[in-house]
Amino acid sequence: MTNAIDIRSMSRTFGHSKALDDITLTVPPGAICGLLGRNGAGKTTIMSILAGQDRPSSGTAEVFGQNPFENEAALSKISFVRDNQRYPDGYRLHHVLRIAPEFAPNWNAGIAAELVEGLRIPDRTPIKKFSRGQLSAVAIVLALASRAPLTLLDEPYLGLDVTARAFFHNMLLRDYTEHPRTVILSTHLIEESEALFDRVVIVDRGRVRADCDSDETSSLAFTLSGTADAVERLSEGRALLLSHTVGNLKSVTVSGTADDDLRTQARTLGATVSPATLQELVAAFGADAPQAIRTRKGAHA
Ligand SMILES: Nc1ncnc2c1ncn2[C@@H]1O[C@H](COP(=O)(O)OP(=O)(O)OP(=O)(O)O)[C@@H](O)[C@H]1O
């Protein structure tokens, strides 16, 4: 089976700075994949290369088995709507909806109309005058109604209100279930979006830190919390990703899975062991570990 995305040893440098550093990553067809990581981690750079808008400095990136760069056949299978999408002066929504099918062979006017209504996108206002959230809403219409085999959504939520975000999630899941495709979604709203993801990729400083099915993330790290003494004893010799102290209480995120011995010791010492949430994982993989976070004057890990 050909992967939807196949990235091998890919790096991208800008001058002296390495935006992507030897990334290898595959995404099977028919998955919604969360692409997560801190600001500047490399998410947009990955998407731009997958969308054929940029090229790796070394290594390869394939979409459905083909290099997307200047490749019309590959590009016809990809929808990439960026947060900073520009529209010609004087364009209104109906202009965009009229022209969009020319670039999207699978365009579906029905789903576009449903999205326009649900996201309350005005048709009389020139797009140039749209609010930040209304611009995001137009991008979402273009991305979902294209029904492209690979849909790349880079921070689709900027400025979107809570009702619009919930509506977008419902529409994405419904349309994805009826018309399976591969969706890559980057976002910093992790808790709100995680229920969408079949797969999760976490990047930091241009490197892949995690790449797994979403139900496997809970085995990547765990959190120990309790008194500073107890947590320090329990975490001795373990690979700490993140550490946080408030007064005499301490919480650490530890790489790997907690074994039964550790759980028993934690019970004895009155400490708690819990799997790291996805949000904690992204924070931990983005920290300069082990990190001391100052929470009040004089208190740090
Ligand atoms: N055209 C460019 N020229 C120079 N540096 C660039 C260019 N594009 C990206 N970078 C750098 O590459 C790194 C990765 O940027 P990228 O936009 O991929 O991050 P991101 O994960 O999408 O971040 P965010 O969550 O803030 O959107 C950053 O350090 C950025 O400054």
The ligand as an SDF file (V2000), in Angstrom:
LIG
                    3D

 31 33  0  0  0  0  0  0  0  0999 V2000
   11.5690   31.4020    4.5560 N   0  0  0  0  0  0  0  0  0  0  0  0
   12.2200   31.2710    5.7150 C   0  0  0  0  0  0  0  0  0  0  0  0
   13.4040   31.8840    5.9060 N   0  0  0  0  0  0  0  0  0  0  0  0
   14.0790   31.7480    7.0670 C   0  0  0  0  0  0  0  0  0  0  0  0
   13.6550   30.9930    8.1140 N   0  0  0  0  0  0  0  0  0  0  0  0
   12.4960   30.3610    7.9630 C   0  0  0  0  0  0  0  0  0  0  0  0
   11.7080   30.4660    6.7700 C   0  0  0  0  0  0  0  0  0  0  0  0
   10.5970   29.7020    6.9260 N   0  0  0  0  0  0  0  0  0  0  0  0
   10.6780   29.1620    8.1570 C   0  0  0  0  0  0  0  0  0  0  0  0
   11.8100   29.5610    8.7830 N   0  0  0  0  0  0  0  0  0  0  0  0
   12.2520   29.1570   10.1230 C   0  0  0  0  0  0  0  0  0  0  0  0
   12.1030   27.7550   10.2060 O   0  0  0  0  0  0  0  0  0  0  0  0
   11.6530   27.3710   11.5070 C   0  0  0  0  0  0  0  0  0  0  0  0
   10.3890   26.5500   11.3870 C   0  0  0  0  0  0  0  0  0  0  0  0
    9.3270   27.4220   11.0120 O   0  0  0  0  0  0  0  0  0  0  0  0
    7.8470   26.9010   10.7950 P   0  0  0  0  0  0  0  0  0  0  0  0
    7.0640   28.0430   10.2260 O   0  0  0  0  0  0  0  0  0  0  0  0
    7.8760   25.6360   10.0170 O   0  0  0  0  0  0  0  0  0  0  0  0
    7.3930   26.6120   12.2920 O   0  0  0  0  0  0  0  0  0  0  0  0
    5.9560   26.1800   12.8520 P   0  0  0  0  0  0  0  0  0  0  0  0
    6.1480   24.9060   13.5950 O   0  0  0  0  0  0  0  0  0  0  0  0
    4.9570   26.1810   11.7600 O   0  0  0  0  0  0  0  0  0  0  0  0
    5.6770   27.3500   13.8930 O   0  0  0  0  0  0  0  0  0  0  0  0
    4.3000   28.0510   14.4020 P   0  0  0  0  0  0  0  0  0  0  0  0
    3.6280   27.1040   15.3440 O   0  0  0  0  0  0  0  0  0  0  0  0
    4.8100   29.2750   15.1130 O   0  0  0  0  0  0  0  0  0  0  0  0
    3.4840   28.3840   13.1780 O   0  0  0  0  0  0  0  0  0  0  0  0
   11.5020   28.6570   12.2990 C   0  0  0  0  0  0  0  0  0  0  0  0
   12.6490   28.8620   13.0730 O   0  0  0  0  0  0  0  0  0  0  0  0
   11.3630   29.7170   11.2290 C   0  0  0  0  0  0  0  0  0  0  0  0
   11.8280   30.9490   11.7020 O   0  0  0  0  0  0  0  0  0  0  0  0
  1  2  1  0
  2  3  1  0
  2  7  2  0
  3  4  2  0
  4  5  1  0
  5  6  2  0
  6  7  1  0
  6 10  1  0
  7  8  1  0
  8  9  2  0
  9 10  1  0
 10 11  1  0
 11 12  1  0
 11 30  1  0
 12 13  1  0
 13 14  1  0
 13 28  1  0
 14 15  1  0
 15 16  1  0
 16 17  2  0
 16 18  1  0
 16 19  1  0
 19 20  1  0
 20 21  2  0
 20 22  1  0
 20 23  1  0
 23 24  1  0
 24 25  2  0
 24 26  1  0
 24 27  1  0
 28 29  1  0
 28 30  1  0
 30 31  1  0
M  END
$$$$
